[in-house]
Amino acid sequence: MAYDEVLAERIRVILGPRDDVREQKMFGGIAFMVRGHMACGVIRDELMIRIAADEHDAALAEPHVRVMDFSHRTMLGFLYVGADGIGTDDGLGAWVGRAVAFAESKPPK
């Protein structure tokens, strides 16, 4: 399954200054790992983010956000953000920042 390379490149620019990021093919797209933990990724043309489970419902209530239902089951803390929610650099940066904050809250692997 292909993923939006332009979106992936925009994420690379945001994460570029970090030296603790690696990319990994995952879920039919690409994931960005921070300190060994998945932070965000691109699945088809959507941003996939991972956030704390206790932030899931509040984030889900925001515009252009939906549950990640990979394999037809809801994954708590995993969300998709549609194109309208990440169309600007500020919008994308805010979502990636939230995902990175979650990854940074975990001990390094």
Number of C-alpha atoms within 10 A of each C-alpha: 7 11 16 15 14 11 21 20 12 14 20 16 11 14 19 12 9 11 9 12 19 16 14 13 11 13 15 12 20 21 23 27 18 25 20 16 21 22 25 29 28 27 21 17 18 22 25 28 25 27 23 15 12 10 12 17 12 8 18 17 10 11 11 14 19 16 19 19 13 10 8 7 9 12 15 17 20 22 23 23 24 16 15 13 18 19 11 11 11 11 13 20 17 13 21 25 17 17 24 24 16 21 22 15 11 12 9 11 7
